[in-house]
Amino acid sequence: MSDRSFLDWPFFEDRHRALSKELEAWCAANLPVDHGDTDAACRGLVAALGQAGFLTHSGAAAGETLDVRSLCLIRETLARHEGLADFAFAMQGLGMGPVSLFGTDEQRAWLEKTRAGEAISAFALSEPASGSDVANITTEARADGDGFVLNGEKTWISNGGIADVYTVFARTGEGPGAKGLSCFLVPADTPGLEIAERIDVIAPHPLARLRFDDMRLPASALIGERGKGFRIAMSTLDVFRSTVGAAALGFARRALDEALSRTRDRHLFGAPLFDLQMVQGHVADMALGVDASALLVYRAAWTKDMGAPRVSREAAMAKLHATETAQKVIDAAVQLHGGDGVRSGHIVESLYREIRALRIYEGASDVQKVVIARQTMGM
């Protein structure tokens, strides 16, 4: 059992501790899942998480706000048990994030479906030539009559190919760069939307490249105001970036748990592996990294929940430290497992593949350093 003493920190309320206990029991009964068919596994996980009520935390009901501490606790717990379960939960939140924060009552009908696990959502921001450089988006949404016509491509879109609805960012031309972007709600069956390519990665998840070919949308598809798409994207990432750090924290906690079990049970030179001072040094570094990441993640989440309008600096610190540290913790766990650590199907081998993408998506580590530096300079 992982260390749960962090739940006593003042960041949390009794409702968070109750949520953690309930989710822990659900995970023990339902995870891991069969990865033979990744698409089917994700669909099943979304449905199961919806039926259990956990997806209600992925989006805010009308008049409510997202509770970022709950989002982080759920992602950390799911990631510790099953990376694909974390992915399934996270994308329901991120995909519908623009609707949670800026959507109309009509658009929120889709949010209620994703919160119930009855529909799968996706967040379509990245393009072949503009991943971290959001202001350089070239997908165009041209005003036409009482609606819009979209043309362009998106890539590295999580849940691409299985999503029922996408939030898509496109250029509407109100100004140069970031000033000319808007956000749209796009049902997957909209004519002109094509799944151009399914993308395979080292830790299998549903990913795709999307193509928009004269795709027509009604005016009601616009989320928020024209020209405010960059603000919508950044506000959404401001909420969910901390949760990426929480997922990394979950992976790191599991790696530490596996390393402790291995060094306790494995004998070398007539004594437990843990008795070697070098091994104790590794374990100490791992434990220190886990706790430091937890403090940064839940500080960012608490700060947002307490009403801070933006937590760009705190969220960037949480994501950067937690993802980079988790990579080191997991690498140490692989090393302590020896040959078993690189055996296909072993939990630490799986963690090694799972963690790498988190240092890239929702703002690569180098981009987080730029955010932190600029925010610090402006303080």
C-alpha positions in Angstrom: 0.0 0.0 0.0 1.4 3.4 -1.0 2.1 6.1 1.6 -1.2 7.9 2.1 0.0 10.3 4.9 0.0 13.2 2.5 -3.8 13.2 2.7 -3.4 14.7 6.2 -1.7 17.8 4.7 -3.7 21.0 5.1 -4.3 21.2 1.3 -7.1 18.7 1.7 -10.6 18.5 3.2 -12.5 15.5 4.5 -14.3 15.2 1.1 -11.0 14.7 -0.6 -10.0 12.0 1.8 -13.3 10.3 1.3 -12.9 10.5 -2.5 -9.5 9.0 -2.3 -10.7 6.1 -0.2 -13.6 5.4 -2.5 -11.5 5.5 -5.6 -8.8 3.3 -4.0 -11.4 0.6 -3.4 -12.7 1.0 -7.0 -9.2 0.6 -8.5 -8.5 -2.5 -6.4 -11.7 -4.1 -7.8 -11.5 -3.0 -11.4 -7.8 -2.4 -12.4 -5.7 -3.3 -14.3 -7.5 -3.9 -17.6 -6.7 -5.9 -20.7 -4.6 -3.9 -23.1 -5.2 -6.2 -26.1 -7.4 -3.7 -27.8 -6.5 -0.2 -26.6 -9.5 1.5 -28.2 -11.9 -1.0 -26.5 -10.1 -0.7 -23.2 -10.5 3.1 -23.2 -14.1 3.0 -24.1 -14.7 0.4 -21.3 -12.8 2.6 -18.8 -14.8 5.7 -19.7 -18.0 3.8 -19.3 -16.9 2.2 -16.0 -15.6 5.5 -14.5 -18.8 7.2 -15.5 -21.0 4.5 -14.0 -19.0 4.7 -10.7 -19.5 8.5 -10.6 -15.9 9.6 -10.8 -16.3 11.4 -14.1 -18.5 13.9 -12.5 -15.3 15.4 -11.2 -13.9 15.8 -14.8 -16.2 18.8 -15.6 -18.1 21.4 -13.7 -21.9 21.4 -13.6 -23.6 24.7 -14.4 -22.9 27.2 -11.7 -20.0 25.2 -10.2 -16.3 25.3 -10.6 -13.8 22.6 -11.2 -12.2 21.2 -8.0 -8.5 20.9 -9.1 -7.5 19.0 -5.9 -10.1 16.3 -6.7 -8.8 16.1 -10.3 -5.2 15.7 -9.1 -6.1 13.1 -6.5 -8.1 11.0 -9.1 -5.3 11.2 -11.7 -2.6 10.3 -9.1 -4.6 7.3 -7.9 -5.6 6.0 -11.3 -2.0 6.4 -12.6 -0.6 4.5 -9.7 -2.9 1.6 -10.6 -3.2 1.8 -14.4 -1.9 4.3 -16.9 -4.7 3.8 -19.4 -7.3 4.5 -16.7 -5.6 7.8 -15.9 -5.6 8.6 -19.6 -9.3 7.8 -20.0 -10.2 10.1 -17.1 -7.9 12.9 -18.0 -9.1 13.3 -21.5 -12.7 13.6 -20.4 -11.6 16.6 -18.4 -9.3 18.2 -20.9 -11.5 17.6 -23.9 -14.4 19.3 -22.3 -12.4 21.8 -20.4 -13.3 24.7 -22.8 -17.0 23.8 -22.3 -16.7 23.6 -18.5 -15.1 27.0 -18.4 -16.7 28.9 -21.3 -19.5 26.8 -22.8 -23.2 27.7 -23.4 -26.1 25.8 -21.9 -26.6 24.1 -25.3 -22.9 23.0 -25.5 -23.0 21.8 -21.9 -25.4 19.0 -23.0 -22.2 17.3 -24.4 -20.4 17.9 -21.0 -23.2 16.0 -19.2 -22.7 13.1 -21.5 -18.9 13.0 -21.0 -19.4 13.4 -17.2 -21.7 10.3 -17.3 -19.3 8.3 -19.4 -21.8 8.2 -22.2 -19.5 10.1 -24.7 -15.8 10.4 -25.2 -14.1 13.8 -25.7 -10.9 15.1 -27.2 -8.9 18.4 -27.2 -7.7 19.3 -30.7 -5.0 22.0 -30.3 -1.6 20.7 -31.7 -0.8 20.8 -35.3 2.1 19.4 -37.4 4.0 22.8 -37.3 2.6 24.2 -34.0 2.8 22.0 -30.9 4.1 24.2 -28.2 3.7 27.4 -30.3 -0.1 27.6 -30.0 -0.1 31.1 -31.5 1.2 29.7 -34.8 -2.0 27.6 -35.5 -2.9 27.5 -39.2 -6.1 25.6 -39.2 -8.6 28.1 -40.5 -12.2 28.7 -39.6 -13.7 31.1 -42.2 -16.9 32.9 -41.5 -19.5 31.8 -44.0 -23.1 32.9 -43.8 -24.4 32.2 -40.2 -21.6 29.7 -39.5 -18.0 28.7 -40.2 -16.0 26.5 -42.7 -12.9 24.8 -41.2 -9.9 23.6 -43.2 -6.6 22.3 -41.8 -5.0 19.5 -39.7 -4.5 18.6 -36.1 -2.1 15.9 -34.9 -1.2 14.0 -31.7 -4.8 14.3 -30.7 -5.5 12.0 -27.7 -8.7 10.0 -28.2 -8.5 10.8 -31.9 -10.4 8.1 -33.7 -12.6 7.1 -30.8 -13.9 10.5 -29.5 -17.6 11.4 -29.9 -16.8 15.1 -29.7 -13.8 17.4 -30.2 -13.0 20.9 -29.0 -11.0 22.4 -31.9 -8.9 25.5 -32.0 -8.7 27.4 -35.3 -7.7 30.7 -36.8 -10.6 33.2 -37.3 -8.4 36.2 -38.1 -9.4 38.9 -35.6 -5.7 39.7 -35.2 -2.2 38.3 -35.7 -0.9 35.3 -33.8 -2.7 34.5 -30.5 -5.2 37.3 -31.1 -6.9 35.6 -34.0 -7.9 32.2 -32.6 -11.2 30.8 -31.7 -12.5 27.5 -30.2 -15.3 25.3 -31.6 -17.3 22.3 -30.4 -17.2 19.6 -33.1 -19.2 16.3 -33.0 -17.2 13.5 -34.5 -19.8 12.7 -37.1 -19.6 16.2 -38.6 -19.1 15.9 -42.4 -15.7 17.0 -43.5 -13.9 15.7 -40.4 -11.6 12.8 -41.3 -9.3 10.6 -39.2 -6.3 10.9 -41.5 -3.9 8.7 -39.5 -3.8 6.6 -36.3 -0.5 7.2 -34.4 1.2 4.4 -32.5 3.4 5.3 -29.5 5.6 3.4 -27.0 2.8 3.4 -24.4 -0.3 2.6 -26.5 -3.1 5.2 -26.3 -5.7 6.3 -28.9 -3.9 9.0 -30.9 -4.7 10.4 -34.3 -4.1 13.0 -36.9 -7.3 14.8 -37.9 -8.1 16.5 -41.2 -10.8 19.2 -41.8 -11.9 19.5 -45.4 -14.5 22.3 -45.9 -16.1 21.2 -42.6 -19.2 23.4 -42.0 -20.2 24.4 -38.5 -23.1 26.4 -37.2 -22.6 29.6 -35.2 -23.6 27.7 -32.1 -20.4 25.6 -32.3 -18.3 28.6 -31.2 -17.2 28.3 -27.6 -16.8 31.7 -25.9 -16.1 34.7 -28.1 -14.4 34.9 -31.5 -10.7 35.8 -31.1 -10.6 34.5 -27.6 -9.4 30.9 -28.4 -5.9 31.5 -27.1 -7.3 32.6 -23.7 -9.6 29.6 -23.7 -6.7 27.2 -24.4 -4.4 28.7 -21.8 -7.2 28.8 -19.2 -7.9 25.2 -19.8 -4.3 24.2 -19.6 -3.9 26.3 -16.5 -6.4 24.0 -14.8 -5.3 20.7 -16.2 -1.5 21.1 -16.3 -1.2 20.5 -12.6 -3.1 17.2 -13.1 -0.4 16.0 -15.5 2.0 16.4 -12.6 -0.4 14.4 -10.5 -0.4 11.6 -13.0 3.4 11.6 -13.0 3.3 11.5 -9.2 1.1 8.4 -9.3 3.6 6.7 -11.6 6.5 7.7 -9.3 4.7 6.4 -6.2 4.1 3.1 -7.9 7.7 2.8 -9.0 8.8 3.6 -5.4 6.4 0.9 -4.0 7.8 -1.6 -6.5 11.4 -0.7 -5.6 10.7 -1.1 -1.9 9.2 -4.5 -2.4 12.0 -5.6 -4.6 14.8 -4.4 -2.3 13.1 -6.0 0.7 12.5 -9.4 -0.9 15.6 -9.7 -3.2 18.7 -11.0 -1.5 22.2 -10.3 -2.6 25.5 -11.4 -0.9 23.4 -13.2 1.8 21.3 -10.1 2.8 18.3 -8.2 1.5 19.2 -5.8 -1.3 18.0 -2.9 0.8 20.9 -3.4 3.3 23.3 -2.1 0.7 24.0 1.6 1.4 24.0 2.5 -2.3 20.5 1.1 -2.6 19.4 3.0 0.5 20.7 6.2 -1.2 18.6 5.4 -4.3 15.5 4.9 -2.2 16.1 8.1 -0.3 16.4 10.1 -3.5 13.2 8.5 -4.8 11.3 9.2 -1.6 12.5 12.8 -1.6 11.5 13.4 -5.2 8.0 11.9 -4.6 7.3 14.2 -1.6 8.7 17.3 -3.3 6.5 16.6 -6.4 3.4 16.1 -4.2 4.0 19.4 -2.4 4.2 21.3 -5.7 1.3 19.5 -7.3 -1.1 20.0 -4.5 0.1 23.6 -3.8 -0.8 24.5 -7.4 -4.2 22.7 -7.1 -5.0 24.3 -3.7 -4.0 27.8 -5.0 -6.4 27.4 -8.0 -9.2 26.1 -5.8 -8.8 29.0 -3.4 -9.8 31.4 -6.2 -6.5 32.4 -7.9 -7.5 33.6 -11.4 -4.3 32.1 -12.9 -1.7 29.6 -11.6 0.6 29.5 -14.6 3.7 29.6 -12.5 2.6 27.1 -9.9 1.2 24.7 -12.5 4.3 24.9 -14.6 6.5 24.2 -11.6 4.3 21.3 -10.6 4.3 19.7 -14.1 8.0 20.3 -14.7 9.2 18.9 -11.4 6.8 16.0 -11.1 7.3 14.7 -14.7 11.1 15.1 -14.7 11.4 13.6 -11.2 9.1 10.7 -12.0 11.3 9.8 -15.0 14.3 9.6 -12.6 12.4 7.7 -9.9 11.1 5.1 -12.5 14.6 4.8 -14.0 16.0 4.0 -10.6 13.3 1.4 -10.0 14.2 -0.3 -13.3 17.8 -0.3 -12.2 17.0 -1.8 -8.9 15.0 -4.6 -10.6 18.0 -5.6 -12.8 17.0 -7.7 -15.8 13.4 -8.0 -14.6 13.1 -4.2 -15.0 13.3 -4.4 -18.7 11.2 -7.5 -19.1 8.2 -6.8 -21.3 5.0 -6.7 -19.3 6.7 -6.0 -15.9 5.1 -3.1 -14.1 8.3 -1.0 -13.9 8.9 -1.6 -17.6 5.4 -0.3 -18.3 5.9 2.7 -16.1 9.2 3.5 -18.0 7.2 3.7 -21.2 4.2 5.5 -19.7 6.2 8.4 -18.1 8.1 9.6 -21.2 5.2 11.3 -23.0 4.2 13.3 -19.9 7.4 15.3 -20.2 6.2 16.4 -23.7 2.4 16.8 -23.8 0.5 19.8 -22.4 3.7 21.8 -22.6 7.1 20.2 -22.9 9.6 20.5 -20.0 11.6 23.2 -21.8 8.5 25.3 -22.4 7.6 25.0 -18.7 11.0 26.5 -17.9 10.3 29.4 -20.1 6.9 29.9 -18.4 8.4 29.8 -15.0 11.2 32.2 -15.9 8.9 34.7 -17.4 6.4 34.5 -14.6 9.2 34.9 -12.1 10.6 37.9 -13.9 7.2 39.5 -13.9 6.6 39.1 -10.2 
